[in-house]
């Protein structure tokens, strides 16, 4: 999928664990892992908003579009 999820980057910048983020956002660590690892098919705006609030960032800091050719070059 051409949408890349950079939650792990923001977690590192904020020195926050996945478990802490999940607790503060109000989702399970398993569901956060699905989103973080790019396996989610969708994300609710309420969840995205909560992630941005807790991580003090913009949606574009968490999600980005990357052309398939670019991804394939690095795998």
Secondary structure, DSSP 8 states (H G I E B T S, - for coil): --EEE-HHHHHHHHT--HHHHHHHHTS-HHHHHHHHTT--S---HHHHHHHHHHHT--HHHHEEE--HHHHHHT-
